[in-house]
Structures are given as C-alpha cells and as structure tokens.
Amino acid sequence: MSDSIFKDERKLTYLNAEGSDKPLKSPVSAKTIDTARAYRLGRLRGELQRRDCAAALLYDPINIRYAFDCTNMQVWTAHNPLRYALIFADGPGIMFEFKGCEHLCDGLPGIDELRIATGWMFMAKGEHAEAARSRWADEIADLMQQHGGGNTRIACDKLDAPGVFDLQSRGLEYVEGTEITEIARSIKSPEEIELMRWTIRVCEAGMARIYEHSVPGVTEQELWAHLHFENARSGGDWLETKLLSAGPRTNPWYQECSDREVQAGEMISFDTDMIGPYGYCADISRSWVCGYKPMSNSQRRLYGTALEQIEHNLALLQPGLSFAEFNARSWRIPAEHVDYRYSLAAHGVGMADEWPVVPLHVDWEEAMAGVFEPGMVICVESLIGEEGSESIKLETQVLIGESGVERLDTFPFEDVG
C-alpha cells in the first residue's frame, strides 16, 4: 500500500486556488480599511472618555497601529521606544514619528498632526538622555494644556519609569493605559472581522505549505519557514513565536523549532501566532503525522482527547456567558494529562493575543471577571500529552456573535473516527 494514500488533499486546497505558486491577493476594499480605521480610533476615544482621561500616550506599536494604522519597524520599536502617538479624547490625534520616516504617515485619516519624535532612551542619547527626556515631557505637557480641556489625566500603555516621573512633575496624572487599550480592542467591527478573515486565509495557506512539506528528513525550522514565507509574501508582518516541534520534542511543550530532522510517523505540532496582513493575528494550532502516515493507536487516542476538549469548550461559548460560568462548565482534563497541560482554555485575539485570558480549570485561582460579548474573537485551545508521549496541540479561532459563535478558521482537523 502506498504511503501517499493517507495524504489529506483537503489541506492542500488552501494553497493558491489558481494552482500557481504566487502570493495571495487580498480582495479587501479601501472602504473597508478606512471604516475599520475610524471604528478603532472611535473605540479608543470612547474608552478614554468613559474613564475621564484627556488623552492616551501610546508606545506599543500594536496600539499605534490599532489607533492610526501607522506602521514602522514594529518589532524593532517594540523594544526601542522611539516613536509614539498622543490621542486626545476630544481633540487631535498626533503621531510622533521617527525622524526621516514621516512619509509613512501619508494618507492616514486618523492623524491630525505629525511631529518628529523625541527619543530619550540611553542607546540613542547616552549622557544626553535626561535632557532629551525633559524636552519630551515639556512637549507632552504643553499639548495636554492646549487640548486637554483642563483634564490632566493621561493614559500611558508602555512608558518607562523616568518618563512617568517627568510627566508627573509637570502636573499630569498618570493613568495605566493598558486596560483602556485592551478593552477598546476587544470588540471588533464587521470590517475588522473581514480583515481578520483574510489574515486567517493567508495563515491557512501557510499551514498547507507546512503540510505539503511534512516529509521525512525535513527539519522543524524548514517547516516553520513555510509559514513565514507565505505570510511575508502575502503582505503579513511577523510570527510571535517559533512553536513548531515534532516527535519527542513536542513534550514538554514550548520547545522552539530546531534543526532536528523529523522522522516518518512522528507527530508534528505547531501554534501559528501569526501577525498577518492588516496587522491582525491568526492564532491557530494543528498536529499531524510526518510522511502522511496513519496515526498510531497512542497518537489517535491523544488526538481524540484534544479534539474532545476543543469541541466541548467551543460548544459552551455564547454571548453573555461569564468567564466564571465557562470555567465551571468547561471540559475536565483527565489526571494523566494534568502535568502536561496548557495553562489556559481560551483567550481573546485581535491584532495580537488579547484580553481576556481564561485559565484551564485546574489553574483557575484569581481569574478575571467578565463575560463573552458579541464582537469578541476568542481562541479555544488544547494541549494533550502524558508521560513519555508526544503532545497534540489544537486551537481554533471563533467570533462571538449576537446569538452564537462562528469558527473563523476552517483548516481540517485529523480524522480520528
């Protein structure tokens, strides 16, 4: 019997439907993009008004993209705070861009004013950092006086302590801004969902490439590169993790992909964590056997258990269900799998992993309050392993609607019937 008889041709249909190896071309219209931009900025301003904050000072590149759709070296600026945005609840949106990059903001409708950013990190300023920080704080304080309407409360998402102290010394009241941005981002508009659907389409094409190349002798890193490749050539941004492993390296989980060659019959497990086109995240996990072999009895049993967890918890989700109610009714992990578990059952997702995070029932201690609301996108997760076994990693991404849920990913699970 030929080994290829077990190849699942359904997975390969996610490659370019034209049958040619070309980047996927987005069908999303400019109107959809501009509508999503306006909605996101409105959500952020609404949260600022609700919490009586005059403005938000944003350094997190994901929050800047959410507010303005303005991107520039996002991974680099995530750890080098050299560009930022100041958005007033009832006033202008001001982008402070890295010098020489002003043109990257051209045509973005949410930006009312563009200024050159004042960097004050030691790497860029050395012994002049304190003086630069003073100039920076003076500028922010002056803008708050002009546009804050007498309100001195400023919400900051990621701001190093010296910056906080300097703003406070100028009479501003620091407000922790991460909660504001997380709550704003948690409810998606229909246009945002359209953008996310396209990211998922690109991600699933990348997953199909992984499947197509899941042959004996390939390295874990080579397989992971196929997802990078499809994302990059189709307009995506980056992968948050390197979570692809095979065989014995799947247990314990969280081992990053290596140069180990995958053997026929080994389980390949991965978690995409892909920031794709338009800045949205496709967070999908799958597991399958290398070489298109049938699963062993042990692999089939573990896979069936993981799929049972996904299906049980997915069936619980509905608008208005509290996180505590979800936990109380969620799937109970068998004792032999507890020590090899994933720490959470579900989490929000948008432009990255987001609020809320709902722990697995055995880790439910001080879990956050809240309910699943229409417009949230939630990832439902499973990791199943046991002593001496491989691990099965599954995850699906779903939209909470007004009357139920819709799975946004459609890439096939394995047949364990």
Secondary structure in CASP SS format (residue, H / E / C, confidence):
PFRMAT SS
TARGET T0000
AUTHOR 0000-0000-0000
METHOD secondary structure of the structure
MODEL  1
M C 1.00
S C 1.00
D H 1.00
S H 1.00
I H 1.00
F H 1.00
K C 1.00
D C 1.00
E H 1.00
R H 1.00
K H 1.00
L H 1.00
T C 1.00
Y C 1.00
L C 1.00
N C 1.00
A C 1.00
E C 1.00
G C 1.00
S C 1.00
D C 1.00
K C 1.00
P C 1.00
L C 1.00
K C 1.00
S C 1.00
P C 1.00
V C 1.00
S C 1.00
A H 1.00
K H 1.00
T H 1.00
I H 1.00
D H 1.00
T H 1.00
A H 1.00
R H 1.00
A H 1.00
Y H 1.00
R H 1.00
L H 1.00
G H 1.00
R H 1.00
L H 1.00
R H 1.00
G H 1.00
E H 1.00
L H 1.00
Q H 1.00
R H 1.00
R C 1.00
D C 1.00
C C 1.00
A C 1.00
A E 1.00
A E 1.00
L E 1.00
L E 1.00
Y C 1.00
D C 1.00
P H 1.00
I H 1.00
N H 1.00
I H 1.00
R H 1.00
Y H 1.00
A H 1.00
F H 1.00
D C 1.00
C C 1.00
T C 1.00
N C 1.00
M C 1.00
Q H 1.00
V H 1.00
W H 1.00
T H 1.00
A H 1.00
H H 1.00
N C 1.00
P C 1.00
L C 1.00
R C 1.00
Y E 1.00
A E 1.00
L E 1.00
I E 1.00
F E 1.00
A C 1.00
D C 1.00
G C 1.00
P C 1.00
G E 1.00
I E 1.00
M E 1.00
F E 1.00
E E 1.00
F C 1.00
K C 1.00
G C 1.00
C C 1.00
E H 1.00
H H 1.00
L H 1.00
C H 1.00
D C 1.00
G C 1.00
L C 1.00
P C 1.00
G C 1.00
I C 1.00
D C 1.00
E E 1.00
L E 1.00
R E 1.00
I E 1.00
A C 1.00
T C 1.00
G C 1.00
W C 1.00
M C 1.00
F H 1.00
M H 1.00
A H 1.00
K H 1.00
G H 1.00
E H 1.00
H H 1.00
A H 1.00
E H 1.00
A H 1.00
A H 1.00
R H 1.00
S H 1.00
R H 1.00
W H 1.00
A H 1.00
D H 1.00
E H 1.00
I H 1.00
A H 1.00
D H 1.00
L H 1.00
M H 1.00
Q H 1.00
Q H 1.00
H H 1.00
G C 1.00
G C 1.00
G C 1.00
N C 1.00
T C 1.00
R E 1.00
I E 1.00
A E 1.00
C E 1.00
D C 1.00
K C 1.00
L C 1.00
D C 1.00
A H 1.00
P H 1.00
G H 1.00
V H 1.00
F H 1.00
D H 1.00
L H 1.00
Q H 1.00
S H 1.00
R C 1.00
G C 1.00
L C 1.00
E E 1.00
Y E 1.00
V E 1.00
E E 1.00
G C 1.00
T H 1.00
E H 1.00
I H 1.00
T H 1.00
E H 1.00
I H 1.00
A H 1.00
R H 1.00
S H 1.00
I C 1.00
K C 1.00
S C 1.00
P H 1.00
E H 1.00
E H 1.00
I H 1.00
E H 1.00
L H 1.00
M H 1.00
R H 1.00
W H 1.00
T H 1.00
I H 1.00
R H 1.00
V H 1.00
C H 1.00
E H 1.00
A H 1.00
G H 1.00
M H 1.00
A H 1.00
R H 1.00
I H 1.00
Y H 1.00
E H 1.00
H C 1.00
S C 1.00
V C 1.00
P C 1.00
G C 1.00
V C 1.00
T E 1.00
E H 1.00
Q H 1.00
E H 1.00
L H 1.00
W H 1.00
A H 1.00
H H 1.00
L H 1.00
H H 1.00
F H 1.00
E H 1.00
N H 1.00
A H 1.00
R H 1.00
S C 1.00
G C 1.00
G C 1.00
D C 1.00
W E 1.00
L E 1.00
E C 1.00
T C 1.00
K C 1.00
L C 1.00
L E 1.00
S E 1.00
A E 1.00
G H 1.00
P H 1.00
R H 1.00
T H 1.00
N C 1.00
P C 1.00
W C 1.00
Y C 1.00
Q C 1.00
E C 1.00
C C 1.00
S C 1.00
D C 1.00
R C 1.00
E E 1.00
V C 1.00
Q C 1.00
A C 1.00
G C 1.00
E C 1.00
M E 1.00
I E 1.00
S E 1.00
F E 1.00
D E 1.00
T C 1.00
D C 1.00
M E 1.00
I E 1.00
G C 1.00
P H 1.00
Y H 1.00
G H 1.00
Y C 1.00
C E 1.00
A E 1.00
D C 1.00
I C 1.00
S E 1.00
R E 1.00
S E 1.00
W E 1.00
V E 1.00
C H 1.00
G H 1.00
Y H 1.00
K C 1.00
P C 1.00
M C 1.00
S C 1.00
N H 1.00
S H 1.00
Q H 1.00
R H 1.00
R H 1.00
L H 1.00
Y H 1.00
G H 1.00
T H 1.00
A H 1.00
L H 1.00
E H 1.00
Q H 1.00
I H 1.00
E H 1.00
H H 1.00
N H 1.00
L H 1.00
A H 1.00
L H 1.00
L C 1.00
Q C 1.00
P C 1.00
G C 1.00
L C 1.00
S E 1.00
F H 1.00
A H 1.00
E H 1.00
F H 1.00
N H 1.00
A H 1.00
R H 1.00
S C 1.00
W C 1.00
R C 1.00
I C 1.00
P C 1.00
A H 1.00
E H 1.00
H H 1.00
V H 1.00
D C 1.00
Y C 1.00
R C 1.00
Y C 1.00
S C 1.00
L E 1.00
A E 1.00
A E 1.00
H E 1.00
G E 1.00
V E 1.00
G C 1.00
M C 1.00
A C 1.00
D E 1.00
E E 1.00
W E 1.00
P E 1.00
V E 1.00
V E 1.00
P E 1.00
L C 1.00
H H 1.00
V H 1.00
D H 1.00
W C 1.00
E C 1.00
E C 1.00
A C 1.00
M C 1.00
A C 1.00
G C 1.00
V E 1.00
F C 1.00
E C 1.00
P C 1.00
G C 1.00
M C 1.00
V E 1.00
I E 1.00
C E 1.00
V E 1.00
E E 1.00
S E 1.00
L E 1.00
I E 1.00
G C 1.00
E C 1.00
E C 1.00
G C 1.00
S C 1.00
E C 1.00
S C 1.00
I E 1.00
K E 1.00
L E 1.00
E E 1.00
T E 1.00
Q E 1.00
V E 1.00
L E 1.00
I E 1.00
G C 1.00
E C 1.00
S C 1.00
G C 1.00
V E 1.00
E E 1.00
R E 1.00
L C 1.00
D C 1.00
T C 1.00
F C 1.00
P C 1.00
F C 1.00
E C 1.00
D C 1.00
V C 1.00
G C 1.00
END
